[in-house]
Amino acid sequence: MAVTWGEPLTLFVRARQAVQAEDFSYDPWANLSEKNSVAGDMQRFHYDSENRLISAQTWQGPL
C-alpha cells in the first residue's frame, strides 16, 4: 500500500472482536500532525523548525 503525504492513513485494530479505525495525518516532514478516532476524539500536534513536538491539542467526543 503506497501512501502519499497529506493522504489520511487508516489503520484497523481488532480489540475484543470489535473493529476500531483511527485516521492519521502527517506533515511534509513525516511528523504526525493529526489523529482522529471513530469515537470522535481528535488530536493535533505542532512542531518547531527542528521537528520537535511543541504542543498537542486534544478534543474528546463527536465534533
C-alpha positions in Angstrom: 0.0 0.0 0.0 1.5 3.3 -1.1 0.8 6.4 1.0 1.4 9.9 -0.2 2.0 12.9 2.1 -1.2 14.6 3.2 -3.3 11.5 2.4 -5.0 10.0 5.5 -3.8 6.6 6.6 -6.4 4.4 8.1 -5.4 1.6 10.4 -7.8 -1.1 11.7 -7.2 -2.5 15.1 -9.1 -5.6 16.4 -9.9 -5.4 20.1 -12.2 -7.9 21.7 -13.9 -8.7 18.4 -14.7 -5.0 17.7 -13.1 -3.1 14.9 -12.0 0.4 15.6 -10.4 2.7 13.0 -8.1 5.7 13.5 -7.0 8.2 10.9 -3.5 9.6 11.0 -2.3 12.6 9.0 1.4 13.6 8.6 3.1 16.8 7.6 5.6 17.0 4.7 8.4 16.2 7.2 6.8 12.9 8.3 5.7 14.3 11.7 2.3 13.1 12.9 0.0 16.2 12.6 -3.5 14.8 13.3 -5.0 11.7 14.8 -8.8 11.0 14.7 -10.7 8.1 16.2 -14.1 6.7 15.3 -15.4 7.9 18.7 -14.9 11.5 17.5 -11.8 12.1 19.5 -9.2 14.3 17.8 -5.6 15.3 18.5 -3.4 17.8 16.7 0.3 18.1 17.0 2.6 21.1 16.3 6.4 21.0 15.8 9.1 23.6 15.8 11.6 24.1 12.9 13.8 21.2 14.2 10.8 18.8 14.2 10.5 18.7 17.9 6.9 18.4 19.3 6.0 21.7 20.9 2.3 21.3 21.5 -0.6 18.8 21.4 -4.3 19.6 21.5 -6.9 17.1 22.3 -10.7 17.2 21.7 -13.0 14.4 23.0 -16.2 13.2 21.6 -18.1 13.9 18.4 -17.0 17.2 16.8 
